Amino acid sequence: MLRAGEAPDFTGDAPGAFLGYGRSLGAEQLALNLRVLAPHTAHAAPGGDPTRGHSHRTIEEIYLVLAGEITIKLGDDVTTLGPRDAVRIPPETTRAVRNDSDEEAAFLLVSTRVEDHKAESQWHERFWPG
């Protein structure tokens, strides 16, 4: 069991939260993260470029919106997701997420666990200028 206050936060000094649950729970096969986006912010690394997208070589992900709305760009397609909406993101699909609303948004990121997430990731500059 892991209480919300015990989950490591990888957000740094950026607004919102990026909480890691899977590894902290000892999951061997699954990754589970919670991303909370403040209004009018993008899902980016602390100090990172909010116009940059990313993809994963072999990781399939599911994003499930818990609260608020997120706008997601997958390849060339842009759509808005609300509470309990989900999207499957195949490997090698470039993606970026924003909260364009005036309310906080929260979504789960579910995938298979990998040892070196950075080695699995590719960055795409100016993917979603804005």
Order of alpha helices (4+ residues) and beta strands (2+ residues): beta-beta-beta-beta-beta-beta-beta-beta-beta-beta-alpha-beta
